[in-house]
Amino acid sequence: MNFFSNVAAMIASITTQLQGIAIGVIVLCLVVVGFMFLFGEGPSRAAKRWLGWIVLGAVIVFGAATIAQTIQTTAGF
C-alpha cells in the first residue's frame, strides 16, 4: 500500500468511529430534550433551540463523513 491508501484508510476508520460516538451523543441529547419538553414552558422553549442545534450537529458530523468518502472516491485514493 502506498501513503495515500494508508491516509484514506485512516480517514475512513476515524470517520466511522466518530459516527458511532456521535450516534450515542445524539440519542442522549434527544432524550434530554424530550424530558425538557415535559417540564413546562420555560424548559420547552430551551428544548426547541437545543433541538435545532442537535440536528445541525448531526448533519455536520454525517455530512463531513460523506464528503470525505466522496473526495476519496473521486480522487481515486
WOPE-V435336 format. One record per run of one state. SS is the DSSP state (a for helix, b for strand, c for the rest). FROM is the first residue (numbers start at 1). TO is the last residue. If there is no record, write none. Layout:
# WOPE-V435336
SS/FROM/TO ; SS/FROM/TO
This chain:
# WOPE-V435336
c/1/2 ; a/3/38 ; c/39/40 ; a/41/75 ; c/76/77
